[in-house]
Amino acid sequence: MLGSAGGGLYLHAKASGALPKAVTKQVSFTLYYPTQLPRGYTLNKTTARVENDILFYSLKSGSKEVRVSEQAAPTRPPDLNSIPGFKKLESIAGNAAIGKNAGAPTALLITNTTLITISGTATVPQDVIVRLTQQMTSLET
């Protein structure tokens, strides 16, 4: 199913079935996944794994890669307003900020339960990271 958002074409992803169940059942915090993936991007299921209670997965479009990590939100989450070079980003899932880390677009999203980092390779447009961050939704039903 195709949809248009902000002038770009996006594929509707069935968020609840996107990540392998064998991986998602390994964590006790709420997981998030974008309701829509940018056109051309797909989940690289072989990258979905849990290490030290942190979920990792990546989305790919040709040579462009977006890496996502999710972990339980810390008791004292970082102040997103104090990260140099990052600016506030609107997200329905929680507080978010967008900037660059080592020259690559990066977003941080803090929900009530989860700290999410979304970072692209240097060739990924920042708009892709922004839209993914804004499309994050809880996988809890």
RABEL-V284817 format. One line per field, one symbol per residue. ss: DSSP state (H for helix, E for strand, L for the rest). psi: psi as a letter, one per 30 degrees, with the letter a starting at -180 (. if undefined). burial: b if it has 16 or more other ideal C-beta (glycine too) atoms within 10 Angstrom, else e. A space follows every 10 residues. Layout:
ss = ???
psi = ???
burial = ???
//
This chain:
ss = LEEEELLEEE EELLHHHLLL HHHHLLLLLL LEEELEEELL LEEEEEEEEE ELLEEEEEEE ELLEEEEEEE EELLLLLLLH HHLLLLEEEL LLLLEEEEEE ELLEEEEEEE LLLEEEEEEE LLLLLHHHHH HHHHHEEELL L
psi = kklkkhflkk kkkjefgekk efeffflflk llkkfkkkkf klkjfffjlk khgkkkllkk jbfkkkkkkk lkkleilkjf fgjkfklkkk kffaklkkak jhfkkkkkkj affkkkkjkl lffkkeeeee eeeffklkfk .
burial = eeeeeeeeeb eebebeebbe eebbeebebb bbbbbbbbee bebeeeebeb eeeebbbbbe beebbbbbeb bebeeeeeeb eeeeebeebe bebbbbbbbe eeebbbbbbb bebbbbbbbb eeebeeebbb bbbbbbebee e
//
